[in-house]
């Protein structure tokens, strides 16, 4: 693009300045704003973030690449947008708010990529429920088509409420940037700086670059004489590793030669490390103290304490332990010989001992946070967890998979598999969701402790919804009740609800009480809506039989105390619905489908 001295010095925010090198020389065209194109369909480009810097000082666009991180253009935050490389790491100069969908969060920290118009912005609170785009792993190629999604102005709107998208043809490619030209009237406008530039092929979307600068031809308030729709963008296809390491590197650090005495805790973004009074060093979610993700296994040693030693070893000592004399050690990370190593509660959820220079992890608890959506063929290892706005699901150290309500740490569902240390869960390719013993082997069919019994639904995926719904959905299907293969409120053949367990729906809870009564309560006032009338049979349990009958059995399993009477419908299942009804459906039925064969006829 030739230099144009008559171009006005307007700045707004879209494509990477470094990318202008792809055109041969740095041009004088200005940082851009929104994409003049069609409004994105509801639910599409959901990861696109609206960024407001200062008191409406600047408007930009970004891409949510992690629950806590947004990728955008450094020029959005620079004192002089023409000098993005001058942006310093740390807190932003101006209060900045990021909105993704209906969720907003302030920016707490900036991590710029100095040689490019690029910055990672860390959010003060997590934005859950949004799946980030994948990063492209192949370089952009001249002539290919890309799509840009942004919140900048359009042809006739100053501040659109939805992201708009436009199609662009890729021109020149440099080591750090690309040039693109809008097609069909598309252009990058003010407010689009930092916008995701996407490659869409074969049903997949990949993040290739982020917008930096444009001519803004056709944008609102651009002179009619300006017709150029060219823009530049900063490449990110080669920066997936940098983004991942930036996400992981953030967190709370605890320096060498620090002691954690009995009862003390260190709190990170989501997790907490606690030296419990009973002597156990544990990692828990900061909102769920009773759900242990990792443990040193040293309970029973009241008054024990932990020490991040100068030699790099993390050690739990007895109350009278003496590091200098080498006595009283109960557990250690085994990382001695790494002088100055420190402890870190990382933003990816892992608790780790890190080299003094921060270059690598020496030991970790393995408590990594997973995405809310788990695709087919995904494993949930011991200590791993995931959360939504209202709930957290944990693969606990004791072998139990548990869903907790974040507001009050109430357990709302579990697999009842505690006592199996090292157990892990697997979203299988055959559509079955199974929890295995530590040495379980899916290929050999051994070691299964619990399962959803939904094989035959190849490619089904697991999702923890923002409202707390925990369900398997059909492959590539919309996340609706009709497409549910299994949920935490569904009891299929072989599953049980044992004494003391309860399951929550939106309006009710189903409790298998210790006294033997199966009771359906309304949450709003704790009123009893229905019960099996089997009280007086301590430790009785509910079982769904292969023949389709839901039965409350005596503690020893020898006597049926109550049943739904649906023994004639093999494969039938019990469903606790959000409307307050408890229903038995035929094997091929379900909520939103039909074929109910028994119900409590209760509605909350």
C-alpha positions as CSV (number, residue, x, y, z in Angstrom):
1,X,0.0,0.0,0.0
2,X,1.5,3.4,-1.0
3,X,2.0,6.1,1.6
4,X,-0.8,8.6,1.7
5,X,0.0,11.8,3.6
6,X,-3.6,13.1,3.3
7,X,-5.0,10.2,5.4
8,X,-6.4,11.5,8.7
9,X,-4.8,10.3,11.9
10,X,-7.7,8.3,13.3
11,X,-7.0,5.5,15.8
12,X,-9.3,2.9,17.0
13,X,-8.0,-0.6,17.2
14,X,-7.7,-3.6,14.9
15,X,-4.7,-4.8,13.0
16,X,-1.1,-5.3,14.0
17,X,1.3,-2.6,13.1
18,X,4.1,-5.1,12.7
19,X,2.1,-6.7,10.0
20,X,2.5,-3.6,7.8
21,X,5.9,-4.8,7.0
22,X,4.2,-7.3,4.8
23,X,3.4,-4.4,2.4
24,X,7.0,-3.4,2.1
25,X,7.2,-0.2,4.1
26,X,5.3,1.0,7.2
27,X,2.3,2.9,5.8
28,X,0.5,5.8,7.4
29,X,-2.9,4.1,7.4
30,X,-4.3,4.1,10.9
31,X,-5.3,1.6,13.6
32,X,-8.8,0.4,12.9
33,X,-12.1,-0.4,14.5
34,X,-15.1,-2.6,13.7
35,X,-15.7,-4.9,10.8
36,X,-18.2,-3.5,8.3
37,X,-20.0,-6.7,7.6
38,X,-22.9,-8.8,8.7
39,X,-23.9,-9.2,12.4
40,X,-22.7,-12.6,13.7
41,X,-25.4,-15.2,14.3
42,X,-26.3,-15.8,17.9
43,X,-23.8,-18.1,19.5
44,X,-21.2,-17.8,16.8
45,X,-17.8,-16.1,17.4
46,X,-18.8,-16.2,21.1
47,X,-15.2,-15.9,22.1
48,X,-15.1,-12.3,20.6
49,X,-14.5,-9.8,23.3
50,X,-15.6,-6.1,23.5
51,X,-12.9,-4.0,25.2
52,X,-13.5,-0.6,26.7
53,X,-10.3,1.3,27.8
54,X,-10.8,4.1,30.3
55,X,-13.9,6.2,30.4
56,X,-14.7,5.3,26.7
57,X,-11.2,6.5,25.8
58,X,-10.8,3.6,23.4
59,X,-12.9,0.7,22.1
60,X,-11.2,-2.4,20.9
61,X,-11.9,-6.1,20.2
62,X,-10.1,-9.2,21.5
63,X,-10.3,-13.0,21.6
64,X,-10.9,-15.0,24.8
65,X,-8.2,-17.6,24.7
66,X,-8.6,-18.8,28.3
67,X,-11.0,-18.3,31.2
68,X,-8.7,-15.6,32.5
69,X,-7.0,-14.3,29.4
70,X,-7.9,-12.2,26.3
71,X,-5.6,-11.8,23.3
72,X,-5.7,-8.4,21.6
73,X,-3.6,-5.6,20.1
74,X,-1.0,-3.8,22.3
75,X,-1.9,-0.5,20.5
76,X,-5.2,-0.6,22.4
77,X,-3.4,0.1,25.6
78,X,-0.4,2.2,24.5
79,X,-0.1,5.9,25.3
80,X,0.6,6.3,21.6
81,X,-1.2,3.6,19.6
82,X,1.3,4.1,16.8
83,X,4.0,2.8,19.3
84,X,2.6,-0.5,20.6
85,X,6.1,-1.8,21.3
86,X,6.4,0.8,24.0
87,X,3.6,-0.8,26.1
88,X,5.0,-2.0,29.5
89,X,4.0,-5.2,31.2
90,X,1.9,-4.9,34.4
91,X,-1.5,-3.3,35.3
92,X,-3.1,-1.2,32.5
93,X,-2.8,2.5,32.8
94,X,-6.5,3.0,32.5
95,X,-9.3,0.9,34.0
96,X,-10.3,-1.6,31.3
97,X,-13.4,-3.7,31.0
98,X,-13.8,-6.8,28.9
99,X,-17.2,-8.1,27.9
100,X,-17.7,-11.6,26.4
101,X,-21.3,-12.3,25.7
102,X,-23.2,-11.3,28.8
103,X,-20.1,-11.6,31.1
104,X,-17.8,-8.7,32.0
105,X,-14.5,-8.6,33.9
106,X,-11.8,-5.9,34.5
107,X,-8.3,-6.3,33.2
108,X,-5.8,-6.9,36.0
109,X,-2.5,-7.4,34.0
110,X,-1.0,-6.9,30.6
111,X,1.7,-9.2,29.1
112,X,2.8,-7.6,25.8
113,X,4.7,-9.4,23.0
114,X,7.3,-6.7,22.4
115,X,8.1,-7.3,18.7
116,X,4.5,-7.4,17.6
117,X,1.3,-5.3,18.1
118,X,0.0,-8.0,20.5
119,X,-0.8,-8.3,24.2
120,X,-2.3,-10.9,26.6
121,X,-4.7,-9.2,29.0
122,X,-5.4,-11.1,32.3
123,X,-8.9,-10.8,33.7
124,X,-9.6,-10.2,37.4
125,X,-12.4,-12.8,37.3
126,X,-12.9,-15.8,35.1
127,X,-15.2,-15.9,32.1
128,X,-16.6,-19.4,32.0
129,X,-18.9,-21.1,29.5
130,X,-17.0,-19.9,26.4
131,X,-14.9,-22.2,24.2
132,X,-11.8,-20.4,22.9
133,X,-10.9,-20.9,19.2
134,X,-8.0,-23.2,18.3
135,X,-4.8,-21.6,17.2
136,X,-3.7,-22.1,13.6
137,X,-0.6,-24.3,13.4
138,X,0.1,-23.6,9.7
139,X,1.3,-20.3,8.3
140,X,-1.2,-18.1,6.4
141,X,-0.9,-18.3,2.6
142,X,-1.4,-15.5,0.1
143,X,-4.8,-15.8,-1.6
144,X,-6.7,-17.7,1.1
145,X,-9.9,-16.3,2.6
146,X,-10.1,-15.2,6.2
147,X,-12.9,-13.8,8.4
148,X,-12.6,-11.0,10.9
149,X,-15.1,-10.6,13.8
150,X,-15.1,-7.3,15.7
151,X,-17.1,-4.9,17.8
152,X,-16.1,-1.7,15.9
153,X,-18.4,0.6,14.2
154,X,-20.0,-0.5,11.0
155,X,-21.3,1.4,7.9
156,X,-24.1,2.8,9.9
157,X,-23.6,2.0,13.7
158,X,-21.3,3.6,16.2
159,X,-21.3,0.9,18.8
160,X,-23.0,-2.4,17.7
161,X,-24.2,-4.7,20.4
162,X,-23.2,-7.8,18.5
163,X,-19.9,-8.5,16.8
164,X,-20.0,-8.1,13.0
165,X,-18.0,-10.2,10.6
166,X,-16.6,-9.7,7.2
167,X,-14.7,-11.8,4.6
168,X,-11.1,-10.8,3.6
169,X,-8.6,-12.0,1.1
170,X,-5.1,-12.5,2.3
171,X,-2.4,-10.6,0.5
172,X,1.2,-10.5,1.5
173,X,2.7,-12.5,4.4
174,X,5.7,-11.5,6.5
175,X,7.4,-13.2,9.5
176,X,5.1,-11.3,11.9
177,X,2.1,-10.0,10.0
178,X,-0.2,-10.2,7.0
179,X,-2.2,-7.8,4.8
180,X,-5.8,-8.4,4.0
181,X,-8.4,-6.8,1.7
182,X,-12.1,-6.8,2.4
183,X,-14.5,-8.4,0.0
184,X,-18.2,-7.8,-0.6
185,X,-17.9,-4.4,1.1
186,X,-16.2,-5.7,4.3
187,X,-13.7,-3.4,6.1
188,X,-12.0,-3.1,9.4
189,X,-13.2,0.0,11.3
190,X,-12.6,1.9,14.5
191,X,-13.2,-0.4,17.5
192,X,-11.9,-3.5,15.6
193,X,-8.3,-3.3,16.7
194,X,-7.3,-6.6,18.2
195,X,-10.2,-8.5,16.4
196,X,-9.7,-12.2,15.8
197,X,-8.8,-13.0,12.2
198,X,-10.1,-16.5,11.5
199,X,-9.4,-19.3,9.0
200,X,-12.5,-21.4,8.4
201,X,-12.0,-24.6,6.5
202,X,-13.4,-28.1,6.8
203,X,-15.9,-27.1,9.5
204,X,-13.0,-25.9,11.7
205,X,-12.1,-22.4,12.9
206,X,-8.5,-21.4,13.6
207,X,-7.1,-18.1,14.9
208,X,-4.5,-16.9,12.5
209,X,-4.0,-13.3,13.4
210,X,-5.4,-10.2,15.3
211,X,-6.3,-7.0,13.5
212,X,-4.0,-4.0,13.8
213,X,-4.4,-1.2,11.2
214,X,-6.7,-0.4,8.3
215,X,-7.7,2.2,5.7
216,X,-11.4,2.1,7.0
217,X,-13.0,2.5,3.6
218,X,-16.8,2.3,3.9
219,X,-16.8,2.7,7.7
220,X,-19.1,5.2,9.4
221,X,-17.5,8.7,9.6
222,X,-14.9,7.8,7.0
223,X,-14.9,10.2,4.0
224,X,-16.6,8.8,0.9
225,X,-13.4,9.5,-1.0
226,X,-11.6,6.8,1.0
227,X,-12.6,3.5,-0.6
228,X,-9.7,1.3,0.3
229,X,-10.6,-1.8,2.5
230,X,-7.1,-3.0,3.1
231,X,-5.9,-3.8,6.6
232,X,-3.0,-5.4,8.4
233,X,-3.0,-8.0,11.2
234,X,-0.5,-9.5,13.5
235,X,0.2,-13.2,13.0
236,X,-0.4,-15.6,16.0
237,X,-0.2,-18.9,14.2
238,X,3.3,-19.3,15.6
239,X,2.5,-18.1,19.1
240,X,0.4,-20.9,20.5
241,X,3.2,-21.9,22.8
242,X,3.7,-18.3,24.0
243,X,0.0,-18.0,24.8
244,X,-0.1,-21.3,26.6
245,X,3.0,-20.5,28.7
246,X,1.6,-17.0,29.5
247,X,-1.6,-18.5,30.7
248,X,0.2,-21.1,32.9
249,X,2.9,-18.8,34.2
250,X,0.5,-16.4,36.0
251,X,-0.5,-17.1,39.6
252,X,0.5,-16.7,43.2
253,X,4.2,-17.3,44.0
254,X,5.6,-18.3,47.4
255,X,9.3,-17.7,47.8
256,X,11.9,-20.1,49.0
257,X,12.5,-20.4,52.7
258,X,8.8,-20.0,53.6
259,X,7.0,-22.1,56.2
260,X,3.3,-22.9,56.1
261,X,2.2,-23.6,59.7
262,X,-0.8,-25.7,60.9
263,X,-4.0,-24.1,59.8
264,X,-2.4,-21.7,57.2
265,X,-3.5,-21.4,53.6
266,X,-2.3,-19.9,50.3
267,X,-5.0,-18.9,47.9
268,X,-4.6,-18.7,44.2
269,X,-7.0,-17.7,41.4
270,X,-9.2,-20.8,41.9
271,X,-7.4,-23.2,44.2
272,X,-6.1,-23.1,47.7
273,X,-3.2,-24.9,49.4
274,X,-3.8,-25.6,53.1
275,X,-1.7,-27.1,55.9
276,X,-4.6,-28.7,57.8
277,X,-4.5,-29.0,61.6
278,X,-4.6,-32.8,61.2
279,X,-1.2,-32.7,59.4
280,X,-2.4,-33.1,55.8
281,X,-1.2,-30.7,53.1
282,X,-4.0,-30.4,50.7
283,X,-5.1,-28.7,47.5
284,X,-8.8,-27.7,47.3
285,X,-11.0,-25.4,45.2
286,X,-11.1,-22.1,47.2
287,X,-14.9,-22.4,47.3
288,X,-15.0,-26.1,48.1
289,X,-12.9,-26.9,51.2
290,X,-14.1,-30.5,51.5
291,X,-13.3,-31.6,48.0
292,X,-9.6,-32.6,48.1
293,X,-7.9,-32.6,44.7
294,X,-4.5,-33.5,46.0
295,X,-3.1,-34.5,49.4
296,X,0.3,-35.2,50.9
297,X,-1.3,-38.2,52.7
298,X,0.0,-37.1,56.0
299,X,-3.1,-36.8,58.1
300,X,-3.0,-38.1,61.6
301,X,0.0,-35.8,62.5
302,X,-1.5,-32.9,64.3
303,X,0.5,-29.8,64.2
304,X,2.6,-30.8,61.1
305,X,3.9,-28.0,59.0
306,X,5.2,-27.5,55.5
307,X,8.5,-25.9,54.4
308,X,9.7,-24.5,51.0
309,X,13.3,-25.2,51.7
310,X,16.2,-23.2,50.3
311,X,17.5,-26.3,48.6
312,X,14.3,-26.4,46.5
313,X,12.5,-29.2,48.3
314,X,8.9,-28.9,49.6
315,X,8.6,-30.9,52.8
316,X,5.9,-31.7,55.3
317,X,7.4,-32.1,58.8
318,X,6.0,-33.5,62.0
319,X,5.2,-30.8,64.6
320,X,8.7,-31.4,66.2
321,X,10.5,-32.0,62.9
322,X,13.9,-30.4,62.4
323,X,15.1,-29.6,58.8
324,X,18.6,-28.8,60.0
325,X,18.9,-32.3,61.6
326,X,17.0,-34.0,58.8
327,X,14.4,-35.4,61.2
328,X,10.6,-35.6,61.2
329,X,10.0,-35.5,57.5
330,X,6.6,-37.0,56.5
331,X,6.5,-36.2,52.8
332,X,8.6,-34.3,50.2
333,X,8.4,-33.2,46.6
334,X,11.8,-34.7,46.0
335,X,13.2,-31.5,44.4
336,X,16.3,-30.9,46.5
337,X,19.4,-29.6,44.7
338,X,17.4,-26.8,43.1
339,X,18.4,-23.9,45.3
340,X,15.9,-21.0,45.3
341,X,13.1,-23.0,43.8
342,X,9.7,-21.6,44.8
343,X,6.1,-22.7,45.1
344,X,3.4,-21.4,42.6
345,X,-0.4,-21.7,42.5
346,X,-0.6,-21.2,38.8
347,X,-3.6,-19.8,36.9
348,X,-4.1,-23.0,35.0
349,X,-5.0,-24.6,38.4
350,X,-1.8,-26.5,39.0
351,X,0.2,-26.2,42.2
352,X,3.9,-26.6,41.4
353,X,7.5,-26.2,42.5
354,X,9.3,-24.1,40.0
355,X,13.0,-23.5,39.2
356,X,14.4,-20.3,40.7
357,X,14.5,-18.6,37.3
358,X,10.9,-19.7,36.6
359,X,12.0,-21.6,33.5
360,X,10.5,-25.0,34.3
361,X,8.3,-27.0,36.7
362,X,10.1,-29.4,39.0
363,X,7.1,-31.0,40.6
364,X,3.3,-30.5,40.4
365,X,0.2,-31.7,42.1
366,X,-1.5,-32.3,38.7
367,X,-4.5,-30.2,39.6
368,X,-4.9,-28.7,36.2
369,X,-8.2,-27.0,35.2
370,X,-10.0,-28.5,32.2
371,X,-12.5,-26.8,29.8
372,X,-16.2,-26.9,30.6
373,X,-16.7,-28.9,27.4
374,X,-14.9,-32.2,27.2
375,X,-14.9,-33.7,23.7
376,X,-15.1,-37.4,23.0
377,X,-11.9,-39.3,23.9
378,X,-11.0,-37.0,26.8
379,X,-9.7,-38.3,30.1
380,X,-10.1,-36.6,33.5
381,X,-7.1,-37.5,35.6
382,X,-6.9,-37.5,39.4
383,X,-6.9,-34.0,40.8
384,X,-8.2,-32.4,37.5
385,X,-11.3,-30.3,37.7
386,X,-13.5,-27.9,35.7
387,X,-16.1,-25.3,36.6
388,X,-18.9,-23.1,35.3
389,X,-20.4,-19.9,36.7
390,X,-22.4,-21.9,39.3
391,X,-20.7,-25.3,39.7
392,X,-17.4,-27.1,39.9
393,X,-16.8,-30.8,39.0
394,X,-13.7,-32.5,40.6
395,X,-12.0,-35.8,40.1
396,X,-11.0,-36.0,43.7
397,X,-8.0,-37.7,45.2
398,X,-10.2,-40.2,47.0
399,X,-11.5,-41.5,43.6
400,X,-14.9,-39.8,43.8
401,X,-16.1,-37.6,40.9
402,X,-18.2,-34.9,42.5
403,X,-20.2,-31.9,41.3
404,X,-20.4,-29.0,43.9
405,X,-22.5,-25.9,44.0
406,X,-20.0,-22.9,44.1
407,X,-22.3,-20.7,46.1
408,X,-22.3,-22.9,49.2
409,X,-20.0,-25.9,48.5
410,X,-23.0,-28.2,48.6
411,X,-22.3,-31.5,46.8
412,X,-25.1,-31.9,44.2
413,X,-24.0,-35.2,42.5
414,X,-21.3,-37.8,42.7
415,X,-20.3,-41.2,41.4
416,X,-20.1,-42.7,45.0
417,X,-16.6,-44.2,44.2
418,X,-14.6,-42.8,47.1
419,X,-11.9,-45.2,48.5
420,X,-10.4,-45.7,45.0
421,X,-7.3,-43.5,45.1
422,X,-6.0,-42.7,41.6
423,X,-9.4,-43.3,39.9
424,X,-9.9,-41.4,36.7
425,X,-12.8,-40.7,34.3
426,X,-13.1,-41.0,30.6
427,X,-15.4,-39.6,28.0
428,X,-15.1,-42.6,25.6
429,X,-15.4,-42.5,21.9
430,X,-18.3,-44.9,22.1
431,X,-20.5,-42.4,23.9
432,X,-20.0,-43.9,27.4
433,X,-18.8,-41.8,30.3
434,X,-16.9,-44.2,32.6
435,X,-14.9,-43.9,35.9
436,X,-12.1,-46.4,36.2
437,X,-9.8,-47.6,38.9
438,X,-6.2,-46.3,38.8
439,X,-5.2,-49.4,36.8
440,X,-8.4,-49.7,34.7
441,X,-8.1,-50.6,31.1
442,X,-10.9,-49.4,28.7
443,X,-9.5,-51.5,25.9
444,X,-9.7,-54.7,28.0
445,X,-13.0,-53.6,29.7
446,X,-11.5,-53.9,33.2
447,X,-11.6,-51.7,36.3
448,X,-14.8,-49.8,35.6
449,X,-16.3,-48.4,38.9
450,X,-19.2,-46.3,37.4
451,X,-20.6,-45.5,34.0
452,X,-23.3,-43.6,32.3
453,X,-24.2,-46.7,30.3
454,X,-24.6,-44.7,27.1
455,X,-22.5,-46.7,24.7
456,X,-23.7,-46.6,21.1
457,X,-23.6,-42.7,21.1
458,X,-20.3,-42.4,19.3
459,X,-18.7,-39.0,19.6
460,X,-20.9,-37.7,22.5
461,X,-19.4,-34.9,24.4
462,X,-19.6,-33.8,28.1
463,X,-20.5,-30.3,29.2
464,X,-20.9,-28.5,32.5
465,X,-23.3,-25.7,31.8
466,X,-23.3,-22.3,33.5
467,X,-26.5,-23.2,35.3
468,X,-24.8,-26.3,36.8
469,X,-26.3,-28.9,34.3
470,X,-23.8,-31.7,33.9
471,X,-24.6,-33.7,30.8
472,X,-23.5,-35.8,27.8
473,X,-24.8,-34.5,24.4
474,X,-25.0,-36.2,21.1
475,X,-22.1,-35.6,18.7
476,X,-22.1,-32.2,17.1
477,X,-25.6,-31.5,18.5
478,X,-27.0,-28.4,20.1
479,X,-26.9,-28.5,23.9
480,X,-30.6,-29.0,24.4
481,X,-32.6,-31.4,26.6
482,X,-33.7,-33.3,23.5
483,X,-30.1,-34.0,22.6
484,X,-29.1,-35.2,26.1
485,X,-27.5,-38.7,26.2
486,X,-27.0,-38.6,30.0
487,X,-27.1,-36.1,32.7
488,X,-26.3,-36.0,36.5
489,X,-30.0,-36.1,37.1
490,X,-30.5,-39.3,35.0
491,X,-30.4,-42.8,36.5
492,X,-29.8,-45.5,33.9
493,X,-29.7,-49.2,34.2
494,X,-27.3,-50.3,36.9
495,X,-26.9,-47.0,38.7
496,X,-27.7,-46.4,42.3
497,X,-28.5,-43.7,44.8
498,X,-27.2,-44.9,48.2
499,X,-28.1,-43.8,51.7
500,X,-27.1,-40.2,52.3
501,X,-26.8,-39.2,48.7
502,X,-28.9,-36.6,47.0
503,X,-29.1,-35.1,43.5
504,X,-30.2,-31.6,42.6
505,X,-32.2,-30.3,39.7
506,X,-33.1,-26.6,39.2
507,X,-36.2,-26.7,41.4
508,X,-35.9,-29.9,43.4
509,X,-33.6,-32.4,45.1
510,X,-34.0,-36.1,45.3
511,X,-32.6,-37.6,48.5
512,X,-32.0,-41.2,49.5
513,X,-32.3,-40.6,53.2
514,X,-30.4,-42.5,55.9
515,X,-33.8,-43.6,57.3
516,X,-34.5,-45.4,54.1
517,X,-37.0,-43.0,52.6
518,X,-36.6,-41.8,49.0
519,X,-37.8,-38.2,49.1
520,X,-38.4,-35.5,46.5
521,X,-38.1,-32.0,48.0
522,X,-38.9,-28.6,46.5
523,X,-35.8,-26.3,46.9
524,X,-37.7,-23.0,47.4
525,X,-39.3,-24.1,50.7
526,X,-38.0,-27.6,51.3
527,X,-41.5,-29.0,51.1
528,X,-41.9,-32.7,50.4
529,X,-43.4,-33.2,46.9
530,X,-43.3,-37.0,46.9
531,X,-41.7,-39.9,48.9
532,X,-41.5,-43.7,48.6
533,X,-42.8,-44.1,52.2
534,X,-40.0,-46.5,53.1
535,X,-38.7,-44.8,56.3
536,X,-37.6,-47.1,59.0
537,X,-35.3,-49.1,56.8
538,X,-31.9,-47.6,57.5
539,X,-29.3,-47.5,54.7
540,X,-31.8,-48.5,52.1
541,X,-30.8,-47.6,48.5
542,X,-32.3,-46.9,45.1
543,X,-31.3,-49.1,42.1
544,X,-32.4,-48.9,38.5
545,X,-32.6,-52.5,37.2
546,X,-31.9,-53.7,33.7
547,X,-35.5,-54.6,33.3
548,X,-36.5,-50.9,33.7
549,X,-37.8,-51.1,37.3
550,X,-36.7,-48.4,39.8
551,X,-36.5,-50.1,43.2
552,X,-35.7,-49.1,46.7
553,X,-34.0,-52.0,48.4
554,X,-33.2,-52.8,52.0
555,X,-29.6,-52.2,53.1
556,X,-28.6,-55.8,52.4
557,X,-30.3,-55.8,49.0
558,X,-32.5,-58.8,50.0
559,X,-35.9,-57.0,50.0
560,X,-37.6,-54.6,47.6
561,X,-39.3,-51.9,49.7
562,X,-40.8,-49.8,46.8
563,X,-40.7,-49.9,43.0
564,X,-42.0,-47.9,40.0
565,X,-43.5,-51.1,38.7
566,X,-41.9,-50.6,35.3
567,X,-40.1,-54.0,35.2
568,X,-41.6,-54.7,31.7
569,X,-39.5,-52.1,29.9
570,X,-35.8,-53.1,29.6
571,X,-33.4,-50.2,29.5
572,X,-35.9,-47.7,31.0
573,X,-34.3,-44.9,33.1
574,X,-35.3,-42.5,35.8
575,X,-35.0,-38.7,35.3
576,X,-35.2,-35.9,37.8
577,X,-36.5,-33.0,35.7
578,X,-36.0,-29.3,36.2
579,X,-39.7,-28.8,36.2
580,X,-40.0,-30.8,39.5
581,X,-41.2,-34.1,38.0
582,X,-39.6,-37.4,38.7
583,X,-40.1,-39.7,35.6
584,X,-39.3,-43.1,34.3
585,X,-38.9,-43.1,30.5
586,X,-38.6,-46.0,28.1
587,X,-35.1,-46.6,26.8
588,X,-35.8,-44.7,23.6
589,X,-37.7,-41.9,25.3
590,X,-36.7,-38.9,27.4
591,X,-37.5,-35.3,28.4
592,X,-38.6,-33.5,25.3
593,X,-39.0,-36.8,23.4
594,X,-41.8,-38.6,25.3
595,X,-42.4,-42.2,26.2
596,X,-42.9,-41.7,29.9
597,X,-44.1,-44.8,31.7
598,X,-44.2,-43.6,35.4
599,X,-43.9,-40.3,37.2
600,X,-44.6,-38.6,40.5
601,X,-46.7,-35.9,38.7
602,X,-45.1,-33.2,40.7
603,X,-44.3,-29.8,39.4
604,X,-42.3,-27.2,41.3
